Amino acid sequence: MGYKIKYTAGNAEKIPFRFGKRKIPLRWLLLGVLLLALILPVGRNALGRLLLPGDAEVTGQALQALASDLQTGTDFPDAITAFCHHILEESGH
């Protein structure tokens, strides 16, 4: 949460930033955006592109391989490296 500091007569006071007159926690704002994205078809497509950038099929396969590597006990850095290699190899770079 953001805040500003107000100095008066040598005393410092933290004042939280607010959206308008009501304080709206960021988690509720994100939850609302996520729900709208899931409800509306256009939002669903945009959310899918955001979560699976590039070729969704290639990224999906790489994520499945990442999950499999982690489940079989591969170290996290090694699994992420393999994930990145998979994406790069499939994209032709």
N, CA, C and O atoms as a GROMACS GRO file, in nm:
protein
  372
    1MET      N    1   0.085  -0.116   0.000
    1MET     CA    2   0.000   0.000   0.000
    1MET      C    3   0.090   0.122   0.000
    1MET      O    4   0.188   0.126   0.074
    2GLY      N    5   0.058   0.221  -0.080
    2GLY     CA    6   0.133   0.344  -0.085
    2GLY      C    7   0.090   0.437   0.028
    2GLY      O    8  -0.020   0.426   0.082
    3TYR      N    9   0.178   0.529   0.062
    3TYR     CA   10   0.146   0.626   0.165
    3TYR      C   11   0.227   0.751   0.142
    3TYR      O   12   0.325   0.751   0.067
    4LYS      N   13   0.186   0.858   0.206
    4LYS     CA   14   0.265   0.980   0.206
    4LYS      C   15   0.294   1.016   0.351
    4LYS      O   16   0.223   0.974   0.442
    5ILE      N   17   0.398   1.095   0.370
    5ILE     CA   18   0.435   1.137   0.505
    5ILE      C   19   0.405   1.285   0.519
    5ILE      O   20   0.447   1.366   0.436
    6LYS      N   21   0.332   1.320   0.624
    6LYS     CA   22   0.296   1.459   0.650
    6LYS      C   23   0.370   1.504   0.775
    6LYS      O   24   0.357   1.443   0.881
    7TYR      N   25   0.447   1.611   0.762
    7TYR     CA   26   0.524   1.664   0.874
    7TYR      C   27   0.452   1.786   0.931
    7TYR      O   28   0.422   1.881   0.859
    8THR      N   29   0.425   1.782   1.061
    8THR     CA   30   0.365   1.898   1.129
    8THR      C   31   0.434   1.914   1.264
    8THR      O   32   0.438   1.820   1.343
    9ALA      N   33   0.486   2.029   1.289
    9ALA     CA   34   0.549   2.064   1.418
    9ALA      C   35   0.648   1.959   1.466
    9ALA      O   36   0.649   1.923   1.584
   10GLY      N   37   0.730   1.908   1.373
   10GLY     CA   38   0.833   1.812   1.412
   10GLY      C   39   0.784   1.668   1.421
   10GLY      O   40   0.865   1.579   1.446
   11ASN      N   41   0.655   1.643   1.403
   11ASN     CA   42   0.601   1.507   1.408
   11ASN      C   43   0.576   1.458   1.265
   11ASN      O   44   0.530   1.535   1.180
   12ALA      N   45   0.605   1.332   1.240
   12ALA     CA   46   0.578   1.273   1.109
   12ALA      C   47   0.457   1.182   1.121
   12ALA      O   48   0.444   1.106   1.217
   13GLU      N   49   0.371   1.189   1.024
   13GLU     CA   50   0.248   1.108   1.025
   13GLU      C   51   0.235   1.039   0.890
   13GLU      O   52   0.243   1.104   0.786
   14LYS      N   53   0.215   0.906   0.891
   14LYS     CA   54   0.193   0.830   0.768
   14LYS      C   55   0.045   0.838   0.732
   14LYS      O   56  -0.042   0.811   0.815
   15ILE      N   57   0.017   0.875   0.608
   15ILE     CA   58  -0.121   0.881   0.561
   15ILE      C   59  -0.133   0.792   0.439
   15ILE      O   60  -0.068   0.819   0.338
   16PRO      N   61  -0.214   0.685   0.444
   16PRO     CA   62  -0.227   0.596   0.328
   16PRO      C   63  -0.294   0.667   0.211
   16PRO      O   64  -0.385   0.747   0.229
   17PHE      N   65  -0.245   0.636   0.089
   17PHE     CA   66  -0.311   0.687  -0.031
   17PHE      C   67  -0.446   0.618  -0.046
   17PHE      O   68  -0.462   0.502  -0.007
   18ARG      N   69  -0.539   0.687  -0.101
   18ARG     CA   70  -0.672   0.630  -0.121
   18ARG      C   71  -0.716   0.655  -0.264
   18ARG      O   72  -0.678   0.755  -0.326
   19PHE      N   73  -0.796   0.564  -0.316
   19PHE     CA   74  -0.860   0.583  -0.446
   19PHE      C   75  -0.987   0.661  -0.420
   19PHE      O   76  -1.083   0.606  -0.366
   20GLY      N   77  -0.990   0.787  -0.456
   20GLY     CA   78  -1.107   0.870  -0.428
   20GLY      C   79  -1.126   0.883  -0.278
   20GLY      O   80  -1.029   0.904  -0.205
   21LYS      N   81  -1.248   0.870  -0.231
   21LYS     CA   82  -1.276   0.883  -0.088
   21LYS      C   83  -1.271   0.748  -0.017
   21LYS      O   84  -1.259   0.742   0.105
   22ARG      N   85  -1.280   0.640  -0.094
   22ARG     CA   86  -1.280   0.508  -0.032
   22ARG      C   87  -1.148   0.438  -0.058
   22ARG      O   88  -1.088   0.454  -0.165
   23LYS      N   89  -1.103   0.364   0.038
   23LYS     CA   90  -0.979   0.289   0.024
   23LYS      C   91  -1.013   0.154  -0.039
   23LYS      O   92  -1.090   0.077   0.018
   24ILE      N   93  -0.955   0.124  -0.156
   24ILE     CA   94  -0.982  -0.002  -0.226
   24ILE      C   95  -0.853  -0.083  -0.227
   24ILE      O   96  -0.755  -0.042  -0.290
   25PRO      N   97  -0.851  -0.198  -0.159
   25PRO     CA   98  -0.730  -0.281  -0.161
   25PRO      C   99  -0.699  -0.328  -0.303
   25PRO      O  100  -0.790  -0.358  -0.381
   26LEU      N  101  -0.572  -0.334  -0.335
   26LEU     CA  102  -0.527  -0.375  -0.468
   26LEU      C  103  -0.577  -0.515  -0.503
   26LEU      O  104  -0.609  -0.541  -0.619
   27ARG      N  105  -0.584  -0.604  -0.406
   27ARG     CA  106  -0.627  -0.742  -0.436
   27ARG      C  107  -0.771  -0.745  -0.488
   27ARG      O  108  -0.805  -0.828  -0.572
   28TRP      N  109  -0.857  -0.654  -0.437
   28TRP     CA  110  -0.996  -0.650  -0.485
   28TRP      C  111  -1.003  -0.595  -0.626
   28TRP      O  112  -1.082  -0.640  -0.708
   29LEU      N  113  -0.918  -0.496  -0.654
   29LEU     CA  114  -0.912  -0.440  -0.788
   29LEU      C  115  -0.866  -0.546  -0.888
   29LEU      O  116  -0.924  -0.560  -0.996
   30LEU      N  117  -0.761  -0.620  -0.853
   30LEU     CA  118  -0.711  -0.726  -0.941
   30LEU      C  119  -0.812  -0.838  -0.957
   30LEU      O  120  -0.828  -0.893  -1.066
   31LEU      N  121  -0.881  -0.873  -0.849
   31LEU     CA  122  -0.983  -0.977  -0.856
   31LEU      C  123  -1.096  -0.935  -0.950
   31LEU      O  124  -1.145  -1.015  -1.029
   32GLY      N  125  -1.137  -0.808  -0.942
   32GLY     CA  126  -1.242  -0.758  -1.031
   32GLY      C  127  -1.200  -0.763  -1.177
   32GLY      O  128  -1.279  -0.803  -1.262
   33VAL      N  129  -1.077  -0.723  -1.205
   33VAL     CA  130  -1.027  -0.727  -1.343
   33VAL      C  131  -1.022  -0.872  -1.392
   33VAL      O  132  -1.060  -0.900  -1.506
   34LEU      N  133  -0.975  -0.962  -1.308
   34LEU     CA  134  -0.968  -1.104  -1.346
   34LEU      C  135  -1.108  -1.161  -1.373
   34LEU      O  136  -1.126  -1.233  -1.470
   35LEU      N  137  -1.204  -1.130  -1.288
   35LEU     CA  138  -1.340  -1.180  -1.309
   35LEU      C  139  -1.401  -1.126  -1.438
   35LEU      O  140  -1.465  -1.200  -1.512
   36LEU      N  141  -1.380  -0.997  -1.466
   36LEU     CA  142  -1.429  -0.941  -1.592
   36LEU      C  143  -1.362  -1.008  -1.712
   36LEU      O  144  -1.427  -1.036  -1.813
   37ALA      N  145  -1.233  -1.034  -1.699
   37ALA     CA  146  -1.161  -1.098  -1.809
   37ALA      C  147  -1.214  -1.240  -1.833
   37ALA      O  148  -1.219  -1.286  -1.947
   38LEU      N  149  -1.252  -1.309  -1.727
   38LEU     CA  150  -1.302  -1.445  -1.744
   38LEU      C  151  -1.446  -1.449  -1.794
   38LEU      O  152  -1.486  -1.543  -1.862
   39ILE      N  153  -1.524  -1.347  -1.760
   39ILE     CA  154  -1.665  -1.344  -1.799
   39ILE      C  155  -1.682  -1.302  -1.944
   39ILE      O  156  -1.760  -1.363  -2.018
   40LEU      N  157  -1.611  -1.198  -1.985
   40LEU     CA  158  -1.626  -1.146  -2.121
   40LEU      C  159  -1.536  -1.222  -2.218
   40LEU      O  160  -1.419  -1.245  -2.188
   41PRO      N  161  -1.588  -1.261  -2.335
   41PRO     CA  162  -1.506  -1.336  -2.432
   41PRO      C  163  -1.381  -1.260  -2.475
   41PRO      O  164  -1.274  -1.320  -2.489
   42VAL      N  165  -1.392  -1.130  -2.495
   42VAL     CA  166  -1.275  -1.051  -2.535
   42VAL      C  167  -1.172  -1.053  -2.423
   42VAL      O  168  -1.052  -1.064  -2.449
   43GLY      N  169  -1.219  -1.042  -2.300
   43GLY     CA  170  -1.129  -1.046  -2.185
   43GLY      C  171  -1.063  -1.181  -2.170
   43GLY      O  172  -0.946  -1.189  -2.132
   44ARG      N  173  -1.135  -1.287  -2.200
   44ARG     CA  174  -1.080  -1.422  -2.191
   44ARG      C  175  -0.964  -1.439  -2.288
   44ARG      O  176  -0.860  -1.496  -2.254
   45ASN      N  177  -0.982  -1.389  -2.411
   45ASN     CA  178  -0.876  -1.398  -2.511
   45ASN      C  179  -0.755  -1.316  -2.470
   45ASN      O  180  -0.641  -1.360  -2.485
   46ALA      N  181  -0.779  -1.196  -2.419
   46ALA     CA  182  -0.669  -1.109  -2.377
   46ALA      C  183  -0.594  -1.171  -2.259
   46ALA      O  184  -0.471  -1.166  -2.253
   47LEU      N  185  -0.667  -1.230  -2.165
   47LEU     CA  186  -0.604  -1.294  -2.050
   47LEU      C  187  -0.521  -1.414  -2.095
   47LEU      O  188  -0.411  -1.437  -2.044
   48GLY      N  189  -0.572  -1.489  -2.190
   48GLY     CA  190  -0.498  -1.603  -2.243
   48GLY      C  191  -0.368  -1.560  -2.309
   48GLY      O  192  -0.265  -1.624  -2.290
   49ARG      N  193  -0.373  -1.452  -2.387
   49ARG     CA  194  -0.252  -1.401  -2.452
   49ARG      C  195  -0.153  -1.347  -2.350
   49ARG      O  196  -0.032  -1.356  -2.369
   50LEU      N  197  -0.205  -1.291  -2.241
   50LEU     CA  198  -0.117  -1.238  -2.136
   50LEU      C  199  -0.048  -1.352  -2.060
   50LEU      O  200   0.071  -1.344  -2.032
   51LEU      N  201  -0.123  -1.456  -2.028
   51LEU     CA  202  -0.068  -1.568  -1.952
   51LEU      C  203   0.017  -1.660  -2.038
   51LEU      O  204   0.115  -1.717  -1.989
   52LEU      N  205  -0.018  -1.677  -2.165
   52LEU     CA  206   0.058  -1.761  -2.256
   52LEU      C  207   0.102  -1.678  -2.377
   52LEU      O  208   0.040  -1.687  -2.483
   53PRO      N  209   0.206  -1.599  -2.362
   53PRO     CA  210   0.248  -1.512  -2.472
   53PRO      C  211   0.306  -1.594  -2.588
   53PRO      O  212   0.346  -1.709  -2.571
   54GLY      N  213   0.310  -1.532  -2.705
   54GLY     CA  214   0.363  -1.601  -2.823
   54GLY      C  215   0.267  -1.708  -2.870
   54GLY      O  216   0.145  -1.691  -2.861
   55ASP      N  217   0.322  -1.816  -2.919
   55ASP     CA  218   0.241  -1.929  -2.966
   55ASP      C  219   0.190  -2.005  -2.843
   55ASP      O  220   0.268  -2.067  -2.771
   56ALA      N  221   0.061  -2.000  -2.821
   56ALA     CA  222   0.002  -2.060  -2.701
   56ALA      C  223   0.030  -2.210  -2.692
   56ALA      O  224   0.048  -2.263  -2.582
   57GLU      N  225   0.034  -2.279  -2.805
   57GLU     CA  226   0.058  -2.423  -2.803
   57GLU      C  227   0.201  -2.453  -2.756
   57GLU      O  228   0.222  -2.542  -2.673
   58VAL      N  229   0.298  -2.379  -2.808
   58VAL     CA  230   0.438  -2.399  -2.768
   58VAL      C  231   0.457  -2.366  -2.621
   58VAL      O  232   0.521  -2.441  -2.548
   59THR      N  233   0.401  -2.253  -2.578
   59THR     CA  234   0.415  -2.213  -2.439
   59THR      C  235   0.345  -2.313  -2.347
   59THR      O  236   0.396  -2.345  -2.240
   60GLY      N  237   0.229  -2.362  -2.388
   60GLY     CA  238   0.158  -2.462  -2.309
   60GLY      C  239   0.238  -2.590  -2.294
   60GLY      O  240   0.244  -2.647  -2.185
   61GLN      N  241   0.300  -2.636  -2.403
   61GLN     CA  242   0.383  -2.757  -2.395
   61GLN      C  243   0.503  -2.734  -2.304
   61GLN      O  244   0.541  -2.822  -2.226
   62ALA      N  245   0.563  -2.616  -2.314
   62ALA     CA  246   0.679  -2.584  -2.229
   62ALA      C  247   0.638  -2.579  -2.082
   62ALA      O  248   0.713  -2.625  -1.996
   63LEU      N  249   0.520  -2.524  -2.053
   63LEU     CA  250   0.472  -2.520  -1.914
   63LEU      C  251   0.445  -2.661  -1.860
   63LEU      O  252   0.473  -2.690  -1.744
   64GLN      N  253   0.390  -2.748  -1.945
   64GLN     CA  254   0.366  -2.886  -1.903
   64GLN      C  255   0.498  -2.957  -1.874
   64GLN      O  256   0.508  -3.032  -1.777
   65ALA      N  257   0.598  -2.933  -1.959
   65ALA     CA  258   0.730  -2.992  -1.935
   65ALA      C  259   0.792  -2.936  -1.807
   65ALA      O  260   0.856  -3.010  -1.731
   66LEU      N  261   0.774  -2.807  -1.783
   66LEU     CA  262   0.825  -2.745  -1.660
   66LEU      C  263   0.761  -2.809  -1.537
   66LEU      O  264   0.830  -2.845  -1.442
   67ALA      N  265   0.630  -2.824  -1.540
   67ALA     CA  266   0.559  -2.886  -1.427
   67ALA      C  267   0.606  -3.029  -1.406
   67ALA      O  268   0.626  -3.072  -1.292
   68SER      N  269   0.624  -3.103  -1.515
   68SER     CA  270   0.670  -3.241  -1.506
   68SER      C  271   0.811  -3.247  -1.446
   68SER      O  272   0.839  -3.330  -1.359
   69ASP      N  273   0.899  -3.158  -1.493
   69ASP     CA  274   1.036  -3.154  -1.438
   69ASP      C  275   1.034  -3.127  -1.289
   69ASP      O  276   1.106  -3.192  -1.213
   70LEU      N  277   0.952  -3.031  -1.246
   70LEU     CA  278   0.948  -2.997  -1.104
   70LEU      C  279   0.889  -3.111  -1.021
   70LEU      O  280   0.932  -3.134  -0.908
   71GLN      N  281   0.790  -3.182  -1.076
   71GLN     CA  282   0.730  -3.294  -1.004
   71GLN      C  283   0.827  -3.411  -0.988
   71GLN      O  284   0.820  -3.485  -0.891
   72THR      N  285   0.918  -3.426  -1.085
   72THR     CA  286   1.014  -3.537  -1.078
   72THR      C  287   1.138  -3.502  -0.999
   72THR      O  288   1.230  -3.583  -0.989
   73GLY      N  289   1.142  -3.380  -0.942
   73GLY     CA  290   1.252  -3.345  -0.854
   73GLY      C  291   1.365  -3.266  -0.918
   73GLY      O  292   1.469  -3.247  -0.855
   74THR      N  293   1.346  -3.218  -1.039
   74THR     CA  294   1.449  -3.135  -1.102
   74THR      C  295   1.460  -3.005  -1.025
   74THR      O  296   1.360  -2.948  -0.981
   75ASP      N  297   1.583  -2.958  -1.007
   75ASP     CA  298   1.604  -2.830  -0.938
   75ASP      C  299   1.534  -2.719  -1.015
   75ASP      O  300   1.529  -2.722  -1.138
   76PHE      N  301   1.481  -2.620  -0.940
   76PHE     CA  302   1.406  -2.511  -1.003
   76PHE      C  303   1.487  -2.437  -1.109
   76PHE      O  304   1.435  -2.416  -1.219
   77PRO      N  305   1.612  -2.396  -1.082
   77PRO     CA  306   1.687  -2.325  -1.188
   77PRO      C  307   1.706  -2.410  -1.314
   77PRO      O  308   1.700  -2.358  -1.425
   78ASP      N  309   1.730  -2.540  -1.297
   78ASP     CA  310   1.747  -2.628  -1.413
   78ASP      C  311   1.616  -2.643  -1.490
   78ASP      O  312   1.616  -2.647  -1.614
   79ALA      N  313   1.505  -2.652  -1.418
   79ALA     CA  314   1.375  -2.664  -1.483
   79ALA      C  315   1.340  -2.537  -1.561
   79ALA      O  316   1.288  -2.545  -1.672
   80ILE      N  317   1.370  -2.421  -1.504
   80ILE     CA  318   1.343  -2.294  -1.573
   80ILE      C  319   1.432  -2.282  -1.696
   80ILE      O  320   1.387  -2.235  -1.801
   81THR      N  321   1.558  -2.323  -1.685
   81THR     CA  322   1.649  -2.319  -1.800
   81THR      C  323   1.596  -2.407  -1.912
   81THR      O  324   1.597  -2.367  -2.028
   82ALA      N  325   1.550  -2.528  -1.878
   82ALA     CA  326   1.494  -2.618  -1.979
   82ALA      C  327   1.368  -2.557  -2.042
   82ALA      O  328   1.347  -2.570  -2.162
   83PHE      N  329   1.286  -2.492  -1.960
   83PHE     CA  330   1.165  -2.425  -2.010
   83PHE      C  331   1.202  -2.319  -2.114
   83PHE      O  332   1.143  -2.314  -2.222
   84CYS      N  333   1.299  -2.236  -2.081
   84CYS     CA  334   1.341  -2.129  -2.174
   84CYS      C  335   1.400  -2.188  -2.302
   84CYS      O  336   1.372  -2.139  -2.411
   85HIS      N  337   1.481  -2.294  -2.289
   85HIS     CA  338   1.538  -2.360  -2.407
   85HIS      C  339   1.427  -2.416  -2.496
   85HIS      O  340   1.434  -2.405  -2.619
   86HIS      N  341   1.326  -2.475  -2.434
   86HIS     CA  342   1.214  -2.531  -2.510
   86HIS      C  343   1.143  -2.422  -2.590
   86HIS      O  344   1.114  -2.440  -2.708
   87ILE      N  345   1.117  -2.310  -2.526
   87ILE     CA  346   1.050  -2.197  -2.594
   87ILE      C  347   1.135  -2.149  -2.711
   87ILE      O  348   1.084  -2.129  -2.821
   88LEU      N  349   1.265  -2.130  -2.687
   88LEU     CA  350   1.354  -2.078  -2.792
   88LEU      C  351   1.370  -2.176  -2.907
   88LEU      O  352   1.371  -2.135  -3.023
   89GLU      N  353   1.382  -2.304  -2.876
   89GLU     CA  354   1.397  -2.405  -2.983
   89GLU      C  355   1.272  -2.413  -3.070
   89GLU      O  356   1.282  -2.421  -3.192
   90GLU      N  357   1.155  -2.411  -3.007
   90GLU     CA  358   1.030  -2.422  -3.082
   90GLU      C  359   0.998  -2.296  -3.162
   90GLU      O  360   0.928  -2.302  -3.263
   91SER      N  361   1.050  -2.181  -3.116
   91SER     CA  362   1.022  -2.057  -3.188
   91SER      C  363   1.122  -2.033  -3.301
   91SER      O  364   1.104  -1.940  -3.380
   92GLY      N  365   1.226  -2.117  -3.310
   92GLY     CA  366   1.322  -2.105  -3.418
   92GLY      C  367   1.433  -2.006  -3.393
   92GLY      O  368   1.499  -1.964  -3.487
   93HIS      N  369   1.455  -1.968  -3.269
   93HIS     CA  370   1.562  -1.872  -3.238
   93HIS      C  371   1.684  -1.943  -3.186
   93HIS      O  372   1.785  -1.879  -3.155
   0.00000   0.00000   0.00000
